[in-house]
Amino acid sequence: MSDRTIWDRPAVLATALILVAYVLYQLLRPSKLPKIPIVGAKPGEFFPLTRARWRNFMDPKAATETAYNQYSDRACILPIAGALTFVHLPHNELQWLIDRPDTDMDVRAQIVESLQLNRTLMDPDLAHKPAHISVISGRLTREIGNLVPDLMDEIQYSIDTLWGMDGEKHHPICLFDTMSRTIGQATNRVFVGLPLCRDSALLAAAMAFSLDVPTASTLLHMVWQPLRPLLTPFITLPNRIHTNRFFRLVRPEIRRRLKDYDARRTDSSIKDVENVPHDFLQWSLDQAMSSDDPYYGKVDTLAGRVLLNNFTSIHTSSFAITHAILDLVSSKQEYIDELRDEITSVLAEHGGQWNKGALAAMPKLDSVMRESARLNSFVVTATNRKVVNPKGITTPSGTELPPGTMVCGPSFPVFHDPVIYPEPYTFKPFRFAENRTALEEKGESLVQRARQGLITTSPDFVAFGHGRHACVGRFFAANLLKLILAYTILNYDFEIQEKRPENVWFGTNRMPPMKAAISVKRRMEI
């Protein structure tokens, strides 16, 4: 047996010394962050940023409240394990942050880095060439009124199937599971149409992928950066599995539509325009065919656009509707009765037809969704940006932000500030409807009253972000969520719960209790 030690192996020794030196350099190198207070750090301790990051991970609520309250007039560093390290600006500088041009602060660069899209997407160009955004902000938003009947048809089919038609006794259902399935079916009715939107395998892959991306990105942020390329294939294995499953199911439909498109273009005798699908996939295909870049017209690019939109839609909307129903069934029966009265009377005024006008005439329904979004905000920071100005940028309070700095404003603490929202931890379903009424009584304009609506953003309401980069899909999402809530309230009775199940904190995200059950019964008389 050899008695040689590491000292007798120069190559091994050199490698070990280089590795140790690199680790020490990474730990001890000067930070590019500005010299401002670190939330969660203790005076005089070694490695304050690293230790604060894990302290804040264990209690992100306290960390964000400290950043908001203790540093109300200046910036601070907010590090949380599993997420980016942000320079957190005070609330009074949020509008300044929003107003920065994209040449100073880039929202897309922040999203790519936050969600690690270069690793969590199988085709990162989907994020770097986001042509789908113009389809959502343009064609999809304009078509919302025409899409309402199809959405309600899919919602009815899904809810009736998942919640059942038993009107004799209450029975338990897992709320999040049924809501994510309903959201998946309804959104894919608009994304790919019938019958694909009801394909259980496609929906399972889409719903799984919607959780794969945030899960994988959180894990990757916890991995030391030099090791991420090595561990990415293992961490993102579910992403690849579910992407491939989804692509296999949607590719035949895309190829069929591409063939039909070519046939209509080359043969003028084909006038079957009425049977051209009216959905996101077709609009994306039309956009791709008008582009000079062949990348947009590839089958897998179009499939990737649909899957990426499934991620952004299912992930957040399933949380939002789960929160809203849990809030209602954990409050008072009279709230549900009052909502039913509004829905019933407005539907009667519209001939029993669900349409965009009917939804707009239900301020209490809108108020419930906005209040639930306020109380259960998904993210604890808002309007996140990355400094891209090569010269850096200076905040109004004098903090110098070098290039590459991640910047954010407050979200959770604003939604729970008693000065802005009286009784902030109390679910007051008609808070914003009452605000509208009060403004109307004061003679305020329709524009002022509309600012109490679900889709309206402000520095005090950032559930959808704020400014020119606010969520472009919020108009579609708001109508979808209100249709689901209205249908369930109108057609089902609920057992009122004594206490609402607690939300779950995971890094910088707050999620509903995914296994929480509620008891429902079909209403036989509507």
VEXNU-408258 format. One record per residue (C-alpha): residue in one letter; x, y, z. Coordinates in Angstrom, 1 decimal. Layout:
REC  r      px      py      pz
REC  a       X       Y       Z
...
//
This chain:
REC  r      px      py      pz
REC  m     0.0     0.0     0.0
REC  s     1.4     3.4    -0.9
REC  d     2.2     5.8     1.9
REC  r     2.2     8.8    -0.4
REC  t     0.3    11.9     0.9
REC  i    -1.2    14.8    -1.0
REC  w     2.1    16.6    -0.5
REC  d     3.7    14.0    -2.8
REC  r     1.1    14.7    -5.5
REC  p     1.9    18.1    -6.9
REC  a    -1.0    18.1    -9.4
REC  v    -3.5    17.2    -6.7
REC  l    -2.0    19.7    -4.3
REC  a    -2.1    22.5    -6.9
REC  t    -5.7    21.8    -7.8
REC  a    -6.7    21.8    -4.1
REC  l    -4.9    25.1    -3.4
REC  i    -6.5    26.7    -6.4
REC  l    -9.9    25.6    -5.3
REC  v    -9.4    26.8    -1.8
REC  a    -8.0    30.1    -3.0
REC  y   -11.0    30.6    -5.3
REC  v   -13.5    29.8    -2.5
REC  l   -11.8    32.3    -0.2
REC  y   -11.8    34.9    -3.0
REC  q   -15.5    34.4    -3.6
REC  l   -16.2    34.8     0.1
REC  l   -13.8    37.7     0.8
REC  r   -13.8    39.7    -2.4
REC  p   -15.1    43.2    -2.2
REC  s   -18.8    43.5    -2.8
REC  k   -20.1    45.5    -5.8
REC  l   -23.1    46.4    -3.7
REC  p   -23.3    50.0    -2.3
REC  k   -22.2    50.6     1.3
REC  i   -25.6    50.7     2.9
REC  p   -27.3    48.7     5.7
REC  i   -27.9    45.0     5.2
REC  v   -31.3    43.8     6.5
REC  g   -30.7    40.8     8.8
REC  a   -27.0    41.4     9.4
REC  k   -25.5    41.8    12.9
REC  p   -22.9    44.4    13.7
REC  g   -19.3    43.1    13.5
REC  e   -20.1    39.6    12.3
REC  f   -18.1    37.8     9.6
REC  f   -19.7    37.3     6.2
REC  p   -22.7    39.5     7.1
REC  l   -24.3    39.2     3.6
REC  t   -24.3    35.4     3.6
REC  r   -25.5    35.1     7.1
REC  a   -28.2    37.7     6.6
REC  r   -29.4    35.9     3.5
REC  w   -30.2    32.7     5.4
REC  r   -31.7    34.6     8.4
REC  n   -34.1    36.4     6.1
REC  f   -34.9    33.1     4.3
REC  m   -36.2    31.8     7.6
REC  d   -38.4    34.9     8.2
REC  p   -38.9    36.9     5.0
REC  k   -41.9    38.6     6.4
REC  a   -39.9    40.2     9.2
REC  a   -37.1    41.1     6.7
REC  t   -39.4    42.9     4.3
REC  e   -41.1    44.7     7.2
REC  t   -37.7    45.8     8.6
REC  a   -36.7    47.1     5.1
REC  y   -39.9    49.1     4.9
REC  n   -40.2    50.5     8.4
REC  q   -36.6    50.8     9.6
REC  y   -35.3    52.2     6.3
REC  s   -38.4    54.3     5.3
REC  d   -36.3    57.2     4.0
REC  r   -33.3    55.4     2.5
REC  a   -32.2    52.4     0.6
REC  c   -31.0    49.1     2.2
REC  i   -29.7    45.7     1.0
REC  l   -32.4    42.9     1.2
REC  p   -30.7    39.5     0.8
REC  i   -32.9    36.4     0.9
REC  a   -31.5    32.9     0.1
REC  g   -33.1    31.4    -2.9
REC  a   -33.5    34.8    -4.6
REC  l   -31.5    37.7    -5.9
REC  t   -29.9    40.2    -3.5
REC  f   -31.8    43.4    -3.9
REC  v   -31.2    47.0    -3.1
REC  h   -34.5    47.8    -1.5
REC  l   -35.7    51.4    -2.1
REC  p   -38.0    53.2     0.2
REC  h   -41.7    53.5    -0.8
REC  n   -41.4    57.2    -1.7
REC  e   -38.9    56.3    -4.4
REC  l   -41.0    53.6    -6.1
REC  q   -42.5    56.0    -8.6
REC  w   -38.9    57.2    -9.4
REC  l   -37.9    53.6   -10.0
REC  i   -40.9    53.0   -12.3
REC  d   -40.1    56.1   -14.4
REC  r   -36.5    55.1   -15.2
REC  p   -36.0    54.4   -18.9
REC  d   -35.1    50.9   -19.9
REC  t   -31.6    52.1   -20.8
REC  d   -31.1    52.7   -17.0
REC  m   -33.2    49.9   -15.5
REC  d   -34.2    46.8   -17.3
REC  v   -37.1    44.7   -16.1
REC  r   -36.6    41.8   -18.6
REC  a   -32.9    41.3   -17.5
REC  q   -34.1    41.1   -13.9
REC  i   -36.8    38.5   -14.8
REC  v   -34.3    36.4   -16.7
REC  e   -31.9    36.4   -13.8
REC  s   -34.5    36.0   -11.1
REC  l   -36.2    33.0   -12.7
REC  q   -32.8    31.7   -14.1
REC  l   -34.5    31.5   -17.5
REC  n   -31.2    30.7   -19.3
REC  r   -31.3    27.5   -17.4
REC  t   -34.9    26.8   -16.5
REC  l   -36.2    27.2   -20.1
REC  m   -35.1    24.6   -22.6
REC  d   -35.1    27.4   -25.2
REC  p   -33.8    30.6   -23.5
REC  d   -34.5    32.6   -26.7
REC  l   -38.2    32.4   -25.7
REC  a   -37.3    34.9   -23.0
REC  h   -34.8    37.0   -25.0
REC  k   -37.2    37.3   -28.0
REC  p   -40.5    37.8   -26.2
REC  a   -42.7    38.3   -29.3
REC  h   -45.6    36.8   -27.3
REC  i   -45.9    39.9   -25.2
REC  s   -47.2    42.0   -28.1
REC  v   -49.8    39.2   -28.9
REC  i   -51.0    39.4   -25.3
REC  s   -51.1    43.2   -25.0
REC  g   -52.6    43.5   -28.4
REC  r   -54.8    40.9   -30.0
REC  l   -55.6    38.9   -26.8
REC  t   -56.6    42.0   -24.8
REC  r   -58.7    43.3   -27.7
REC  e   -60.5    40.0   -28.0
REC  i   -61.4    39.6   -24.3
REC  g   -65.1    40.5   -24.9
REC  n   -65.4    37.9   -27.6
REC  l   -63.7    35.3   -25.5
REC  v   -65.9    35.5   -22.4
REC  p   -68.6    33.0   -23.7
REC  d   -65.9    30.4   -24.4
REC  l   -64.2    31.0   -21.1
REC  m   -67.4    30.6   -19.2
REC  d   -68.2    27.4   -21.2
REC  e   -64.9    25.9   -20.2
REC  i   -65.2    27.1   -16.6
REC  q   -68.7    25.5   -16.3
REC  y   -67.4    22.2   -17.8
REC  s   -64.4    22.1   -15.5
REC  i   -66.1    23.1   -12.2
REC  d   -69.1    20.9   -12.8
REC  t   -66.8    17.9   -13.4
REC  l   -64.4    18.6   -10.5
REC  w   -66.8    19.8    -7.9
REC  g   -69.7    17.5    -8.8
REC  m   -73.4    18.0    -9.1
REC  d   -74.5    16.6    -5.7
REC  g   -77.0    19.0    -4.2
REC  e   -77.9    16.8    -1.3
REC  k   -74.9    17.2     1.0
REC  h   -71.6    19.0     1.3
REC  h   -68.5    17.1     0.2
REC  p   -64.8    18.1     0.5
REC  i   -62.7    19.2    -2.5
REC  c   -59.0    20.1    -2.6
REC  l   -59.3    23.8    -3.6
REC  f   -55.9    24.4    -5.2
REC  d   -55.9    21.2    -7.2
REC  t   -59.4    21.9    -8.7
REC  m   -58.6    25.6    -9.3
REC  s   -55.3    25.0   -11.1
REC  r   -57.1    22.4   -13.3
REC  t   -59.8    24.9   -14.1
REC  i   -57.4    27.7   -14.8
REC  g   -55.4    25.4   -17.0
REC  q   -58.4    24.3   -19.0
REC  a   -59.9    27.8   -19.4
REC  t   -56.6    29.5   -20.4
REC  n   -55.8    26.7   -22.8
REC  r   -59.2    27.1   -24.3
REC  v   -57.9    30.6   -25.3
REC  f   -54.4    29.4   -26.0
REC  v   -54.9    26.3   -28.2
REC  g   -58.7    25.8   -28.3
REC  l   -60.8    22.6   -28.2
REC  p   -60.2    19.7   -27.8
REC  l   -56.6    20.1   -26.7
REC  c   -57.6    22.3   -23.8
REC  r   -59.2    19.3   -22.2
REC  d   -56.4    16.9   -22.8
REC  s   -55.5    15.7   -19.3
REC  a   -51.9    14.8   -20.3
REC  l   -51.3    18.3   -21.8
REC  l   -52.8    20.0   -18.8
REC  a   -50.8    17.9   -16.4
REC  a   -47.6    18.8   -18.2
REC  a   -48.5    22.5   -18.3
REC  m   -49.4    22.6   -14.6
REC  a   -46.3    20.8   -13.6
REC  f   -44.1    23.1   -15.7
REC  s   -45.7    26.1   -14.0
REC  l   -44.3    24.9   -10.7
REC  d   -41.0    23.6   -12.2
REC  v   -39.7    27.0   -13.2
REC  p   -40.0    28.8    -9.8
REC  t   -38.9    25.7    -7.9
REC  a   -35.8    25.2   -10.1
REC  s   -34.8    28.9   -10.0
REC  t   -35.1    29.0    -6.2
REC  l   -32.8    25.9    -5.9
REC  l   -30.3    27.3    -8.4
REC  h   -30.1    30.6    -6.4
REC  m   -29.2    28.5    -3.4
REC  v   -26.3    26.9    -5.3
REC  w   -22.9    28.6    -5.4
REC  q   -22.7    30.2    -8.8
REC  p   -19.6    28.4   -10.1
REC  l   -21.4    25.1    -9.4
REC  r   -24.7    26.0   -11.2
REC  p   -23.6    24.7   -14.7
REC  l   -22.7    21.4   -13.1
REC  l   -26.0    21.0   -11.1
REC  t   -28.4    22.6   -13.6
REC  p   -29.0    19.3   -15.6
REC  f   -30.2    17.6   -12.4
REC  i   -32.2    20.5   -10.9
REC  t   -34.0    21.2   -14.2
REC  l   -34.7    17.6   -15.1
REC  p   -38.4    18.0   -14.3
REC  n   -38.5    21.1   -16.6
REC  r   -37.1    19.1   -19.5
REC  i   -39.5    16.1   -18.9
REC  h   -42.6    18.3   -18.8
REC  t   -41.5    20.5   -21.7
REC  n   -41.0    17.4   -23.9
REC  r   -44.4    16.0   -22.9
REC  f   -46.1    19.2   -23.6
REC  f   -44.4    19.6   -27.0
REC  r   -45.2    16.0   -28.1
REC  l   -48.9    16.8   -27.5
REC  v   -49.1    20.2   -29.2
REC  r   -46.8    19.7   -32.1
REC  p   -49.3    17.8   -34.3
REC  e   -51.8    20.7   -34.0
REC  i   -49.1    23.3   -34.8
REC  r   -48.0    21.3   -37.9
REC  r   -51.6    21.1   -39.0
REC  r   -52.1    24.8   -38.7
REC  l   -48.9    25.6   -40.5
REC  k   -50.0    23.4   -43.3
REC  d   -53.5    25.1   -43.5
REC  y   -51.8    28.5   -43.4
REC  d   -49.6    27.6   -46.4
REC  a   -52.6    26.2   -48.2
REC  r   -54.6    29.4   -47.8
REC  r   -51.6    31.5   -48.9
REC  t   -50.8    29.5   -52.0
REC  d   -54.3    28.6   -53.2
REC  s   -56.6    31.6   -53.6
REC  s   -59.6    29.3   -54.1
REC  i   -59.4    28.3   -50.4
REC  k   -61.7    30.7   -48.6
REC  d   -62.3    28.8   -45.4
REC  v   -61.4    31.8   -43.3
REC  e   -64.4    31.2   -40.9
REC  n   -62.8    28.0   -39.7
REC  v   -59.5    29.5   -38.9
REC  p   -58.9    29.1   -35.1
REC  h   -59.5    32.1   -32.9
REC  d   -56.8    31.7   -30.2
REC  f   -53.4    32.6   -29.0
REC  l   -51.6    29.9   -31.0
REC  q   -53.1    31.1   -34.2
REC  w   -52.4    34.7   -33.5
REC  s   -48.8    33.7   -32.7
REC  l   -48.6    31.8   -35.9
REC  d   -49.9    34.7   -37.9
REC  q   -47.3    37.0   -36.3
REC  a   -44.5    34.5   -37.0
REC  m   -45.4    34.3   -40.6
REC  s   -45.2    38.0   -41.0
REC  s   -41.7    38.1   -39.4
REC  d   -38.4    37.9   -41.4
REC  d   -36.9    35.8   -38.6
REC  p   -37.5    32.1   -39.3
REC  y   -37.0    31.3   -35.6
REC  y   -40.5    32.6   -34.8
REC  g   -42.2    30.2   -37.2
REC  k   -40.5    27.0   -36.0
REC  v   -42.9    24.4   -34.5
REC  d   -41.0    24.2   -31.2
REC  t   -40.8    28.0   -30.9
REC  l   -44.6    28.2   -31.2
REC  a   -45.0    25.3   -28.8
REC  g   -42.6    27.1   -26.4
REC  r   -44.6    30.3   -26.6
REC  v   -47.8    28.4   -25.5
REC  l   -46.0    26.6   -22.7
REC  l   -44.4    29.8   -21.4
REC  n   -47.8    31.5   -21.3
REC  n   -49.1    28.5   -19.4
REC  f   -46.4    29.1   -16.8
REC  t   -47.2    32.8   -16.4
REC  s   -51.0    32.2   -16.4
REC  i   -51.5    29.0   -14.3
REC  h   -48.9    29.8   -11.7
REC  t   -50.2    33.1   -10.5
REC  s   -53.9    32.8   -11.4
REC  s   -54.3    29.5    -9.5
REC  f   -52.9    31.1    -6.4
REC  a   -55.1    34.2    -6.8
REC  i   -58.4    32.3    -7.1
REC  t   -57.5    29.9    -4.4
REC  h   -56.8    32.8    -2.0
REC  a   -60.1    34.5    -2.9
REC  i   -62.3    31.5    -2.3
REC  l   -60.4    30.7     1.0
REC  d   -60.9    34.2     2.1
REC  l   -64.6    34.1     1.4
REC  v   -65.3    30.7     3.0
REC  s   -63.4    31.8     6.1
REC  s   -65.3    35.0     6.6
REC  k   -69.1    35.5     6.8
REC  q   -72.0    33.9     4.9
REC  e   -73.6    37.4     4.4
REC  y   -70.6    38.3     2.2
REC  i   -71.3    35.4    -0.1
REC  d   -75.1    36.2    -0.1
REC  e   -74.4    39.8    -1.0
REC  l   -72.1    38.7    -3.9
REC  r   -74.8    36.4    -5.1
REC  d   -77.4    39.2    -5.1
REC  e   -75.1    41.3    -7.2
REC  i   -74.3    38.6    -9.7
REC  t   -77.9    37.5   -10.1
REC  s   -79.3    41.0   -10.6
REC  v   -76.6    42.0   -13.1
REC  l   -77.0    38.8   -15.1
REC  a   -80.8    39.5   -15.2
REC  e   -80.0    43.0   -16.6
REC  h   -77.9    41.3   -19.3
REC  g   -80.5    38.7   -20.3
REC  g   -78.7    36.0   -18.4
REC  q   -75.7    36.2   -20.7
REC  w   -72.1    36.4   -19.5
REC  n   -70.2    39.1   -21.2
REC  k   -67.6    41.8   -20.6
REC  g   -70.2    44.4   -19.8
REC  a   -71.8    42.2   -17.2
REC  l   -68.5    41.6   -15.4
REC  a   -67.8    45.4   -15.5
REC  a   -71.1    46.0   -13.7
REC  m   -70.1    43.8   -10.7
REC  p   -68.0    46.1    -8.4
REC  k   -68.4    43.9    -5.4
REC  l   -67.1    40.9    -7.3
REC  d   -64.1    43.0    -8.5
REC  s   -63.5    44.3    -5.0
REC  v   -63.3    40.8    -3.5
REC  m   -60.5    39.9    -6.0
REC  r   -58.6    43.1    -5.4
REC  e   -58.9    42.8    -1.6
REC  s   -57.7    39.2    -1.7
REC  a   -54.8    40.1    -4.0
REC  r   -53.9    42.9    -1.5
REC  l   -54.1    40.6     1.6
REC  n   -52.3    37.7     0.0
REC  s   -49.8    39.4    -2.3
REC  f   -47.7    36.6    -4.1
REC  v   -44.4    38.4    -4.0
REC  v   -43.0    40.5    -1.1
REC  t   -41.1    42.9    -3.3
REC  a   -42.3    44.8    -6.4
REC  t   -41.2    46.5    -9.6
REC  n   -37.9    44.7    -9.6
REC  r   -35.3    46.0   -12.0
REC  k   -31.6    45.5   -13.0
REC  v   -29.3    48.5   -13.4
REC  v   -28.0    48.3   -17.0
REC  n   -26.7    51.8   -17.4
REC  p   -22.9    51.3   -17.8
REC  k   -22.3    54.4   -15.6
REC  g   -24.6    53.2   -12.9
REC  i   -27.4    55.4   -11.5
REC  t   -28.0    57.4    -8.3
REC  t   -31.3    57.3    -6.4
REC  p   -33.0    60.4    -5.2
REC  s   -31.7    59.8    -1.6
REC  g   -28.2    59.6    -2.9
REC  t   -27.4    55.8    -3.1
REC  e   -25.1    55.0    -6.0
REC  l   -26.2    51.8    -7.8
REC  p   -23.4    50.3   -10.0
REC  p   -24.2    48.3   -13.2
REC  g   -25.7    44.9   -12.5
REC  t   -27.4    45.9    -9.2
REC  m   -30.8    44.4    -8.7
REC  v   -33.3    47.0    -7.4
REC  c   -36.8    46.6    -5.9
REC  g   -39.5    48.5    -4.1
REC  p   -41.7    47.3    -1.3
REC  s   -44.9    45.2    -1.8
REC  f   -46.0    43.1     1.2
REC  p   -45.5    45.9     3.8
REC  v   -47.3    48.4     1.7
REC  f   -50.3    46.2     1.4
REC  h   -50.3    45.8     5.2
REC  d   -49.6    49.4     6.1
REC  p   -52.5    50.7     8.3
REC  v   -52.0    54.2     7.1
REC  i   -52.7    53.1     3.5
REC  y   -55.2    50.3     4.2
REC  p   -57.0    50.6     7.6
REC  e   -57.3    47.2     9.4
REC  p   -54.7    45.8     6.9
REC  y   -54.8    42.2     8.2
REC  t   -58.6    42.0     8.0
REC  f   -60.3    40.6     4.9
REC  k   -62.8    43.3     4.0
REC  p   -64.2    42.0     0.7
REC  f   -66.1    45.2    -0.2
REC  r   -63.3    47.6     0.8
REC  f   -62.7    48.9    -2.7
REC  a   -66.4    48.8    -3.7
REC  e   -67.1    51.0    -0.8
REC  n   -64.3    53.3    -1.8
REC  r   -65.9    53.6    -5.2
REC  t   -69.2    54.5    -3.7
REC  a   -67.6    57.1    -1.4
REC  l   -65.8    58.7    -4.4
REC  e   -69.1    58.8    -6.4
REC  e   -70.9    60.5    -3.5
REC  k   -68.1    63.1    -3.5
REC  g   -68.7    63.7    -7.2
REC  e   -65.4    62.2    -8.3
REC  s   -65.0    61.3   -12.0
REC  l   -65.4    57.8   -13.4
REC  v   -61.7    57.7   -13.9
REC  q   -61.1    58.3   -10.2
REC  r   -63.6    55.6    -9.3
REC  a   -62.0    53.2   -11.7
REC  r   -58.7    53.4    -9.9
REC  q   -60.3    51.2    -7.2
REC  g   -60.6    48.4    -9.8
REC  l   -58.6    45.1    -9.8
REC  i   -56.6    45.9   -12.9
REC  t   -55.5    49.4   -11.9
REC  t   -52.0    49.7   -10.5
REC  s   -50.4    52.4    -8.3
REC  p   -47.4    52.7    -5.9
REC  d   -49.8    51.5    -3.3
REC  f   -51.2    48.5    -5.3
REC  v   -48.5    46.6    -7.1
REC  a   -50.1    43.1    -7.3
REC  f   -49.6    43.3   -11.1
REC  g   -46.5    45.6   -10.9
REC  h   -46.9    49.2   -11.9
REC  g   -46.1    51.5   -14.8
REC  r   -45.4    50.7   -18.4
REC  h   -44.0    47.2   -17.5
REC  a   -47.1    46.2   -15.4
REC  c   -48.4    42.7   -16.2
REC  v   -49.7    42.9   -19.8
REC  g   -52.0    39.9   -19.2
REC  r   -53.8    41.3   -16.2
REC  f   -56.8    42.3   -18.2
REC  f   -57.4    38.8   -19.4
REC  a   -56.5    37.3   -16.0
REC  a   -58.9    39.6   -14.2
REC  n   -61.8    38.6   -16.3
REC  l   -61.0    34.9   -16.0
REC  l   -60.7    35.1   -12.2
REC  k   -63.9    37.0   -11.8
REC  l   -65.8    34.5   -14.1
REC  i   -64.6    31.6   -12.0
REC  l   -65.4    33.2    -8.7
REC  a   -68.9    34.3   -10.0
REC  y   -69.7    30.8   -11.3
REC  t   -68.7    29.0    -8.1
REC  i   -70.6    31.5    -5.9
REC  l   -73.7    31.3    -8.0
REC  n   -73.8    27.6    -8.4
REC  y   -72.4    26.2    -5.1
REC  d   -73.0    26.5    -1.4
REC  f   -70.0    26.6     1.0
REC  e   -69.5    25.5     4.5
REC  i   -68.1    28.5     6.4
REC  q   -64.8    27.7     8.1
REC  e   -63.9    29.0    11.5
REC  k   -60.3    29.8    10.6
REC  r   -58.6    30.4     7.3
REC  p   -55.7    28.0     6.6
REC  e   -52.4    29.8     6.8
REC  n   -50.5    30.8     3.7
REC  v   -47.0    29.3     3.1
REC  w   -43.9    31.5     2.8
REC  f   -41.1    30.2     0.5
REC  g   -38.3    32.6     0.1
REC  t   -39.7    35.8    -1.5
REC  n   -43.0    34.1    -2.4
REC  r   -46.2    33.6    -0.5
REC  m   -48.4    30.7    -1.6
REC  p   -51.8    29.5    -0.5
REC  p   -52.0    26.2     1.4
REC  m   -52.1    23.8    -1.6
REC  k   -53.7    20.9     0.3
REC  a   -56.4    22.9     2.0
REC  a   -59.9    21.5     1.5
REC  i   -63.3    23.2     1.5
REC  s   -66.8    21.7     1.6
REC  v   -69.2    22.5    -1.2
REC  k   -72.7    21.5    -2.3
REC  r   -74.4    22.2    -5.6
REC  r   -77.2    24.7    -5.4
REC  m   -80.3    23.3    -6.9
REC  e   -82.2    26.6    -7.1
REC  i   -80.4    29.6    -8.6
//
